[in-house]
Amino acid sequence: MTTSSLSQHDSLFKKFLGDIAVARDFLEIHLPPHLRERCDFSTLAMESGSFIEDDLRTQCSDMLYSVQTNAGKGYIYTLIEHQSRPEKLMAFRLLRYSVAAMQRHLEQGNETLPVVIPLLFYHGTTSPYPYSTQWLDCFADPELAESVYTQAFPLVDITAMPDDEILSHRRVALLELVQKHIRTRDMLGLATDIARLLNLWAIPKEQFRSLIYYIAERGNTSDEEQFLQYIAATAIDYREDIMTIAEQLEAKGIQKGKQEGYQLGRQDGVHEGVQLGRQEGRQEGRQEGRQEGEHSASLKIARQLLADGVGKSAIKRYTGLSDDELASLFNHGH
C-alpha cells in the first residue's frame, strides 16, 4: 500500500471522526458496556493531539476525546487509532499514546491521572486482525509482566526499616545505613557500624572515597577528625585512603575558611569604609560649611567697612580677604 493511499485512508477517517456527533455515535456503539456506562457523552469534546511524541506523531491519528464521568468529578479520555495494516506491537504504541495523554492532563494542573481508553480502528487486507490488543501480550513472558504491572511496585523505604535489618543486607547495607541517617544522626555515633561493615564486606576504594566525602559534605558529624581516626584505626584496609582524604578535607576546610574570611573581611572592610567615609564626609562638610560661612561673614564685614570709608589695607587686615576679592569689592562699590 502506497504512502498516498495510506494518507487518503487517514484523511477520510479524520474527516468523519473529527465530527463530534460521529465520534459520539462511534464511542457509544464500540466502547465495551462497562466503560460506556461510565461516560457522560453530553460532555464529549475533541482534544488536541499535539503533545504526542515525535516518534509516534507519524503513526497515530491524533483522534483524542475527553468525556466526564457519570459518577461525579473525573475525566475519561478516549483515543482512536486508525490502522490500514496490522502491527504486532500496536498495543504497546497505544499504551505510550495513552501515557502521553495522561502527562498532558497533569500539565494542565490536574492532580490525578485520567483513565485513557484506546480503541484501534482497523480495515486492512488481513482479516481478522491477527495480533492481541492486550499490551501485556507484547512481553515474552506476559504472566511475569502482569505480576509486575498490575500491582503496587516494590518500595524500598529505608526510613522505616530497622537498623538491625539494614545491617544484614550484605554489600548494600553500608549505603542504606548511611543514607538513612545522613540528615538525622551524628555520623560519629555510626562509626562502629560503618567500620564493621567495611571489614565484613570489602568495597572498592572508589566507593569508599565517595562514601567518606558524602559523609563529610552532607552528614552531621560532631567531631569529623575523631570519626576519621576511628575508621582508620578499625578498618585497616582503608587506612591509607582515610589519611589522604583527611588531608584533602583539611586543605579544603582551610581554603573554605580563607574564602569565608576573605568575604567577611571584605564585608567588614566595606562597612568600615562606608562608616569612615560618612564620618569623613560629615567632617569635611562641616569644615567646608564653616569656611564658607566665615568667608561670607568676611565679605559682609568688608562691604560694611567699605561703606564706612575704611581703606583697602585696613579692610584686608581685618577680614583676611585676598587682593582679588578686595579689588572685586572696590570695583562693585564704585
C-alpha positions in Angstrom: 0.0 0.0 0.0 1.5 3.3 -1.0 2.0 6.3 1.3 -0.5 8.2 -0.8 -3.2 5.7 -0.3 -2.5 5.5 3.4 -2.8 9.2 3.6 -6.2 9.1 1.8 -7.4 6.4 4.2 -6.3 8.5 7.2 -7.7 11.7 5.8 -11.2 10.2 5.3 -11.0 8.7 8.8 -10.2 12.1 10.4 -12.8 13.9 8.4 -15.5 11.7 9.8 -14.2 11.2 13.4 -13.4 14.9 13.6 -17.2 15.5 13.7 -18.1 15.2 17.4 -21.6 13.8 16.6 -20.0 11.0 14.5 -17.4 10.4 17.3 -20.2 10.2 19.9 -22.0 7.5 17.9 -18.7 5.6 17.3 -18.0 5.5 21.0 -21.5 4.7 22.2 -21.5 1.8 19.7 -18.0 0.4 20.1 -16.9 1.1 23.7 -17.3 -2.0 25.9 -20.5 -1.7 28.0 -18.8 -1.5 31.4 -16.8 1.5 30.1 -19.6 3.1 28.1 -21.9 3.3 31.1 -19.3 5.4 33.0 -19.2 8.1 30.3 -21.4 11.2 30.1 -21.4 11.6 26.3 -23.1 15.0 26.5 -19.7 16.3 27.6 -17.7 14.7 24.8 -15.1 17.1 23.4 -12.3 16.9 20.9 -8.8 17.3 22.4 -5.5 18.3 20.8 -3.1 15.5 20.0 -0.2 17.9 19.5 1.5 16.6 22.6 2.3 13.2 21.0 6.0 12.3 20.9 7.7 12.8 17.6 8.3 9.1 17.0 4.6 8.5 17.4 3.3 11.5 15.6 3.6 9.9 12.1 2.0 6.7 13.3 -1.0 7.9 15.3 -4.2 9.5 14.1 -4.3 12.1 16.9 -8.1 11.4 17.5 -8.3 12.1 21.2 -11.5 13.0 23.1 -12.4 13.9 26.7 -15.6 13.0 28.5 -16.7 13.5 32.0 -17.8 10.5 34.1 -21.3 9.8 35.3 -20.1 9.4 38.9 -19.0 13.0 39.8 -15.6 14.5 39.3 -13.2 12.8 36.9 -12.2 12.6 33.3 -12.0 9.8 30.8 -10.1 10.2 27.6 -10.7 8.0 24.6 -8.3 7.8 21.7 -9.0 6.1 18.4 -6.1 4.9 16.3 -6.7 4.2 12.6 -4.7 1.3 11.1 -4.7 0.0 7.5 -2.2 -2.8 8.3 -1.6 -5.0 11.3 1.4 -4.3 13.6 2.5 -6.7 16.3 3.4 -4.2 19.0 0.5 -1.8 18.3 -0.9 -2.4 21.8 2.3 -1.0 23.3 2.2 2.0 21.0 -1.4 2.7 22.1 -0.2 2.5 25.7 2.5 5.1 25.0 -0.1 7.3 23.4 -2.3 6.9 26.5 0.6 7.8 28.9 1.3 10.9 26.8 -2.3 12.0 27.2 -2.1 11.4 30.9 1.0 13.6 31.1 -0.7 16.4 29.3 -3.6 16.1 31.7 -1.3 16.6 34.7 0.5 19.5 33.0 -2.9 21.3 32.8 -3.0 21.5 36.6 -4.8 18.3 37.4 -3.6 16.2 40.4 -4.8 12.7 39.4 -4.5 10.7 36.3 -7.4 10.3 33.9 -8.4 6.9 32.5 -7.4 6.8 28.9 -9.2 4.2 26.8 -7.5 3.4 23.5 -9.5 2.0 20.6 -8.0 0.5 17.5 -9.9 1.0 14.2 -8.6 -1.5 11.6 -9.6 -2.0 8.0 -6.6 -3.8 6.5 -6.5 -6.6 3.9 -5.5 -9.3 6.5 -8.7 -10.4 8.3 -9.3 -10.7 11.2 -6.8 -8.5 12.9 -4.0 -11.0 13.8 -2.5 -9.5 16.9 -3.6 -9.1 20.5 -4.6 -5.7 21.7 -3.7 -6.7 25.3 -0.4 -4.8 25.9 0.9 -7.4 28.3 1.0 -9.8 25.4 3.8 -7.7 23.9 6.1 -9.3 26.5 7.9 -12.5 26.0 6.5 -13.6 29.4 3.1 -12.0 29.8 2.4 -13.6 33.2 5.6 -12.2 34.7 4.7 -8.8 33.2 1.2 -9.0 34.6 2.6 -9.7 38.1 4.7 -6.6 37.9 2.4 -4.1 36.2 -1.0 -5.0 37.8 0.1 -4.5 41.4 2.0 -1.9 43.6 5.6 -1.5 42.5 8.2 -2.7 45.0 9.1 0.0 47.6 12.5 0.1 49.5 11.7 2.6 52.3 14.9 2.7 54.4 13.4 5.4 56.6 11.0 2.8 58.1 13.5 -0.1 58.1 15.1 -1.1 61.5 18.9 -0.7 61.6 19.3 -4.4 62.5 17.6 -5.4 59.3 19.7 -3.0 57.3 22.9 -4.4 58.8 22.0 -7.8 57.4 21.8 -6.5 53.8 25.4 -7.6 52.9 27.1 -5.3 50.4 24.3 -2.8 50.2 24.0 -2.3 54.0 26.6 0.4 54.1 24.8 2.6 51.6 21.4 2.1 53.2 22.6 2.7 56.7 24.4 6.0 55.8 21.7 7.3 53.6 19.0 6.5 56.2 20.7 8.6 58.9 22.7 11.2 56.8 20.3 14.1 57.8 19.2 13.0 61.3 22.1 11.3 63.2 25.6 12.2 64.3 27.8 10.1 62.0 30.3 9.7 64.8 27.6 7.6 66.5 27.5 5.3 63.4 31.3 4.9 63.2 31.3 1.5 64.8 28.7 0.0 62.5 30.3 1.6 59.4 33.7 0.2 60.3 32.3 -3.2 61.0 30.5 -3.3 57.6 33.7 -2.2 55.9 35.6 -5.1 57.4 32.8 -7.5 56.8 32.1 -6.6 53.2 35.0 -5.0 51.4 34.1 -2.4 48.9 36.2 -0.9 46.1 38.3 2.1 47.0 36.4 4.4 44.7 33.1 3.6 46.5 34.9 4.1 49.9 36.2 7.5 48.9 32.7 8.5 47.6 31.2 7.4 50.9 33.6 9.3 53.1 33.3 12.5 51.1 29.5 12.1 51.1 29.5 11.8 54.9 31.9 14.8 55.2 29.8 17.1 53.0 26.3 16.0 53.7 26.3 14.5 57.1 26.1 15.9 60.6 29.4 14.8 62.3 30.1 16.3 65.8 33.8 15.5 65.5 34.9 14.8 62.0 38.6 14.2 62.9 37.6 11.7 65.6 35.3 9.9 63.1 38.1 9.6 60.5 40.6 8.4 63.1 38.2 5.7 64.3 37.6 4.4 60.8 41.3 4.4 60.1 42.1 2.6 63.3 39.4 -0.1 62.9 39.1 -0.5 59.1 42.8 -1.1 58.4 42.4 -1.8 54.7 41.2 1.7 54.2 43.7 3.5 56.5 45.8 4.9 53.6 42.8 6.3 51.9 41.5 7.8 55.1 44.8 9.6 55.6 44.6 11.0 52.1 41.0 12.0 52.4 41.7 13.6 55.8 44.5 15.8 54.3 42.3 16.8 51.4 39.4 17.7 53.7 41.7 19.7 55.9 43.1 21.5 52.9 39.5 22.1 51.6 38.5 23.4 55.0 41.4 25.8 55.2 40.6 27.1 51.7 37.0 27.4 52.6 37.9 29.2 55.8 40.2 31.6 53.8 37.4 32.3 51.3 34.8 32.9 54.1 37.4 35.0 56.0 38.1 37.0 52.8 34.4 37.6 52.2 33.8 38.6 55.8 36.9 40.8 55.7 35.6 42.4 52.5 32.2 42.9 54.0 33.7 44.3 57.2 36.1 46.5 55.2 33.3 47.8 53.1 31.2 48.5 56.2 34.1 50.2 57.9 34.9 52.1 54.8 31.3 53.3 54.5 31.2 54.4 58.1 34.6 56.1 57.8 33.5 57.8 54.6 30.4 59.0 56.3 32.4 60.4 59.2 34.9 62.0 57.0 32.2 63.3 54.8 30.4 64.9 57.7 33.7 66.3 59.0 34.6 67.7 55.6 31.1 69.0 55.1 31.2 70.8 58.5 34.7 72.2 57.7 33.5 73.4 54.3 30.4 74.8 55.8 32.3 76.7 58.4 34.8 78.0 55.9 32.0 79.2 53.6 30.2 80.8 56.5 33.3 82.5 57.6 34.1 83.7 54.1 30.5 85.0 53.7 30.8 86.8 57.0 34.2 88.4 55.9 32.6 89.7 52.7 29.8 91.2 54.7 32.1 92.9 57.1 34.3 94.2 54.2 31.3 95.7 52.5 30.3 97.4 55.7 33.8 98.8 56.2 34.0 99.9 52.6 30.7 101.7 53.0 32.1 103.4 56.1 35.1 104.7 54.1 37.7 102.4 55.6 40.8 102.0 53.5 41.7 98.8 51.5 44.7 97.9 53.5 42.7 98.1 56.8 39.9 96.0 55.4 42.3 93.3 54.2 43.9 93.2 57.7 40.5 92.9 59.5 38.9 90.4 57.1 41.7 88.3 55.7 40.3 88.6 52.1 42.7 88.3 49.2 43.7 91.2 46.9 41.4 89.9 44.1 38.4 89.7 46.4 39.1 93.2 47.7 39.6 94.5 44.2 36.2 93.0 43.2 34.5 94.6 46.2 36.1 98.0 45.4 35.1 97.8 41.8 31.5 96.9 42.7 31.5 99.6 45.3 32.5 102.3 42.9 
